[in-house]
Amino acid sequence: MKLKRLPQAIRVGTFALFAAIMAPPSLAGEATVPAQFRGDSPAPDFSIKYDDWDAMLSQTVLDTGMSDRVEASKMRPRAGSRIVRGGGGTTRLEGNRVDFHAFLGANLEVLRKLRDDLAKVPDLAPLNLFNRNEQLAYWLNLYNVTLVTQVAEIFPETNLKKFYPEIWDAKVLNVSGVPLSLNDIHHKILIPKYRDPRILYGLFQGVIGGPNLRDEAYEGYRVWQQLEANANEFVNSNRGAFVRERILRTSYFYEVNAALFPDFDRDLRRHILKYARPSFADKIQDGSTVVGTGQSNWYIADLFGGNRAKGSANTNAGALLLAFRTGNGISDGESGVTPATGFDGNAQPMDGGAGGAAGGSVQTAWSSNIEQQMISVRFPSHMTEYLRKIQMRRIKELREGTVGIEEYDQEPEEDEPADS
């Protein structure tokens, strides 16, 4: 889909608003949504661009691809120790990982600034000026950057269950004058506004047992395609659903989203079948109609498993480098309606506009330099197993292929001999 760039856009620090052209019909059921967040524009003039959040994700999220459904073996202590490190569940080798260490120190302030900047977007452009897809992408990105910030603030931690539901209930946001928590966005805005089970796959929970955090921001013009991809990955992993003893066993996260499945067992089973790969779908069809929701893994989805041991240059150099590409700057919160460039014809910031320069560039604010990037790390043994698993899975994917055979109606003509 092509986007037409308008002469003007709203600029809020790192989030520039551009034109978009996708406006599905509005859905009923918004009566319980706060008034500030109801409605949408059938012919939108703006969309939201998330350059810096997109850049952060690309540098801190390890995309591991599809699960092969092989359950992880039981964790064992290292030689000479009785201590078992790492999440011991059978799903510990699945799902994307986030380098939460990247958000420590001064970088945590950058992350908070990014979250607060995004929360201010509706102060400059009421959300009903945007179409439903743009609004959905906005709420998903705001939810995820807030969740990552919340987890970063308590990091290092290995198990997030002891923080449930406190992290999700804390009203750390203020959007259009409305105090909001993560659960408010989830249950008071997204579910009643969209009533579509696919939205649950866009809500990162910070744990291995939940849907993946993508290595890219959600964008209005393709948000449903991104959610479809996440749904396909989650359903076809042991984190999402599997069949055991003829019973379909699913993630606890589906029960959290029970409002999206009115006739829970029947609707959830039908939903899982929609995304299940053929071999998995056959198992579901052959099993009973009973659905269990006890599957969970609260271990943090951290690249280093909640701990990070630095080693010499001779140790494992597979660290996720924290190079951060140049962004458009962090807003000082005083932004207005400006031309798309943020500057007037004399290359001066427009009155009332940040111009993409206030607060310095993200490259400067993000405290990582060449020396820090070159530090090698030694992964914990349980994470080394995880990375080896990913490597073998990708090698297998590269080796697999299909061969097509076509029958020709006539034999190919022979090349004429070259003139001597």
N, C-alpha and C positions, 0 to 999 in steps of 0.2 A: 504494500500500500504506500502510495506517495503522499508526502506531506507538503502542503503549500505554506510557505513562510509568509506571515503577515508583515506589513510595514512596522507594526508595533507589537511589543510583547511586554509582559510584566516580568521584572527581574527581581529575585529575592536571593541575594548572595549567590550561592552556587546553583540555584534553581531558576532557570530561564523558562519562560512560558512561550510556547510556539503553537502554530496552528495545527489542528488535527481534523480528520473527517470520518468519524465513526460514531454514530449515535443510535444504538438500538432503542426500541421503545421502552418507556419507563415502566417499572413494575409497581404494582400496588403493595401495600404493607409497610409503608414508612411512618405510620402513625406514631410508633414508639420511638422513632429516631429523633434526637434533638432538632428543634426547628431550624437551627443554623445549618444543618447538614441535609435537609430535605430538598428534593427537586433536582433537576438537571436541565441542561440546555440541549434541545434537539438539533440545533444548528450551532455547534460550539465555535468560538473564536480563538480559543486558547488550548494548549496542552502544556504539560509540565516536563521539564528536562532535568534529569538527575545526574549530572556529570560526575560530581565528586563522590556521591554515594556509589555510583557505578564503578568508579576507579578504586575506591576502597575495597569493594567486593572482589574485583578482579585480582587484587593483590593479596587478599587474606583468606579467600575461600578456595579449598581444594575440591574440585568436581571429580567425583570418583566413578561416575557412570552408573549403569544398571547393575543391580544385584544378580549374582548367579544362583542365589537361593541355597548355597551351601552353608549349613549352620556351622558357626565357629565351635571349635572344641573347647572343653573345659579349661579354664585358666589354671595354671600351676605356678607355685612359688618358685623363685630362682633358687639355684643350688645354695645350700647353706642358710636358707631363710624359710620362715613359715608365712611370710607376708605375701599376699597376692595383690599385684598392682593392676589397675585397669578395670574397665567394666567387664564383668564376668559373664554377661549374657551371650546367648547364641547369635545375637544380631550385632555384636561389637565390631564386626568387620564390614559393616554396611554404612552407607550414607556419607554425605559430604562432611568435611571438617573445616573448622574456622580457626585461624591462628589468633586466639584471644590475647596472646602476648603482645600482638601488634597494637593493642588498644590500651596498653599500660602507660603510666607516666603522662608526659605532655600530650601524647596522642589521644588520651582519654578526653582531654579538654576539647580537642578538635572534633571528636565524635559527638560530644555534648553540644557543641556549637552547631554542628550539622543537624542534629535532632531538633534543636530549638529553632533554627532557621526554617526548617521544613514545617514546623508547627505554625509558623507565622504566615504561611502562604495564604490561608483564607482571610487574613486581615487585609490583604491587598486585593484579593480577587475572591469574592464569595464562591463557595464550591458549586453553587447552582449555575454558575456561568460555564461550567465544564460538563461534558457529557458523562454518562455513567461509567464508561470504561476509564476515562481519565480520573474520575473520582476513586474508582476501585484501585487503580495503580497507586494513587496518592496515599490511600489508607494502608495498603499493604507495605509500601516503603516506609511510611511513618511508624507503623507497628514494628517492622523488622529493625530499623535503626534504633528504636527505643528499647527493644528487647536485647539487642547486642550491647547497648549502653548499660542496661540494668545488669546483665551478666558480667560485663567488664568491671563494673563497680564492686562486685563481690569476688572477683577472680583473684588468686587461683582457688577454684573449688572443683571437686571431681563429680559430686552427686548433687543435682539441683532439686531433688525431691523435697529436701528439708526447707527449701525456699518457696515451696508451692503451698498456698496461692499468693503469698505476700508480694512477690515480684509482679505478678499479673494484676493484683488489686491496687497497687500503689498508684495514686493519681499524680503522676510525675509530669503530665502534659497539660497545657492550656491552649485550646484551639478555639478561636473565635469567642473567647471569654468563657468557654466550657471546660472545667477540669475533667480530664480524661485519664483513665487507666488503660492498660492493654486489654483487659477484659471488657471495658466499656466499648473500645473500638470493635472488638470481636463480636460481642453479644448484643450490644445496643445500637450498633451502626451497621456493620457488615451483614450479619445474618438477617435482620429484618429488612434491610434495604435491597439485598440481592436474592436471598432464598435459593442459592445455588451451591450445592455441595462442593463444587470446585474451589470455592474461596478458601476452604480450610487448608488446602495444599500450599497456599501462599503465606501462611502464618508460621514462621520459624519459632520453635520452642526452646532452642538452645541445647537440646539433648539429642542423643543418637536416635531415640525412639520416635521422634517427630518428623514432620516433613522437612525436606532439605532447604537450607538457605542457598539460593542460587548465586552464581558468581557474577551476576549482573542485576541491575535494578529492574523493577517492573516498569513497563511503559504502556501508556494507555492504548496505543494503536495495536498492540500485540499481547495484551495482558492475558487474554483467554488462552492463547497458544502457549504462553509460558506456564500457566496453571495446568493446562492439559499435560504438558511435559512432566511437571512435578507429580501430577496424579498418576501418570503411567509408571513413573519410577517408584513411588511409594507403594502402590497397590501390588506391584510385582516384586516387592522385597519382603523379607520375613518381618521387617519392622511394621509393615502395613497389614498384611494378611497372609495366612497360610492355612492349610487343612491338616488336621491331625485327628485321628480316630473318627473320621468322617464328619468332624465338626469344623466349620469355618471359624477360625480364631483371628480376631482383628485387633488393631491398636486401640488402646484406651482413648486415644484422641478422637476416635469416631463417637464414643460415648459423650465426650465433652461437647461434641457438635450434634447431639441428638436432635436438636431443634430443626436440623436440615433433613432429618429422616423421620417424618411423622409416624409411619408404620415401621418402626426401627428395624426389626429383623428382616422383613421383606424388602424394604427400600435399600437398606445397606447391602444386602446380598445382591440385589439387582445392580446397585452402583459398582460394587466390586467386579461383578461379571462384565460390566461395560468396559473396564480397563484391563481385565485379566488376559494374559497371553494364553494361547490355545491350550497348552498342556495344563496350566493352572485352572483355566475355566472348566476343563474336563473333570478335574478333581472336585471342584465346587459342585458341578452338576451331579456327580456320582455320590456326593455326601449328603448329609441330612440338611434340613433347613435351619438348624440351630446356629445362632451366631453368638460367639463369645467375644468379649472385649477386654480380656485380661492381659494382652500383650503390651509390655512397656519396657523401656530402657532409659532410665533417668540419668545415665552417665553423660557428662558434658561432651558436646560435639566439638571438642578442642583438638587441634592438630597434634598437640603433644600430650594429650591425655591429662591435662591439668597440671603438668610439670614439664620443665625444660632444663636439660643439663647441657651446659656449654662445654665443648671439648676443644682439643687442639685442631690444627688444620688437617691433621691426619685422620680425624674421625669422620663420621658420616656427614657429607656435605650437602645432604638433601634438604637443607633448610628452605623454608618459604621466605624469599627475600622481600624486604619491605620497601623496595623502591616504589615511589609514589609519583605518578605522572602529574605534570602541572595541571592545576585546576583553574577555575575562573575566579577564585578568591572566596573569602568568607565575608558575608555581609555584616555590617555593623547594626543591622536591624532597621536602618532608615532608608527604605527603598520606595520607589514610586513607579509610575508608568513611564517607561523610557523607550526610545528606539531599540531595536533588537541588539544593537551593538553596545548599548549602555552609554554611548557618548554622542555629543552633537557634532555638527559639521566641522567644528574647530578642534576636535579631539579633546574636548573638555567634558567632564562628567556632567550630565544633565542635572538641573536643580531637583533636589529630593531623591536622586537616584544614587545607588551605590556604585554603579558603573563597573561592577565586577572587580573593583580594586580595593575597597575598604577592608581593613583587617588583614591585608597581606595575602599572598597566594597560599594555597594548600600545600604546595611543595615546600614552602618555607615553614609553615606551621607544623607539618607532619615531621616529627623529629626522628628522622632516619637519615644517615649519611653513608658515604661509600664504605667507611671503616666498619660501621655497624652492619651493613649489608654483607660484608665478606666474612663475618663471624660464622664459623661452622658450628653445628650443634650435633649432639648425640641423642638420637631419639630413644625414649624408653623402650624396653624390649617388647611391651605389648603394642606399641605404636609401630615398631619395626615390622611386626607380623602383619599389621593392617596395611602398611605401605607395600610390603611384598605381595600381599593378596591383590592389591590394585594393579601392580605391575604385571602379575601373571594373568589377570583378567584381561588387561589391554593387549597383551601379547596374543592371547587366545582369540580376541576379537579381530586382530589384524590377520591372523591365519585363516579365519573362517571366511568363506565366500561362496558364491553360487556360480555354476557353469550352465550356460544356456546353449542348447543345440538347435540349430535351424536347418530345415531341409530346403535345398535350392531346387527349383524346377528345371534348371539347366546348368550344365557344367560351366565353370568359368572359362572365359576365353584365354588361350595361351598367349603369352607375349610374343610378338613378332621378333625374329632374330635381328640383332643390330646390323646395320650395313657395315660391311668390311672395308 
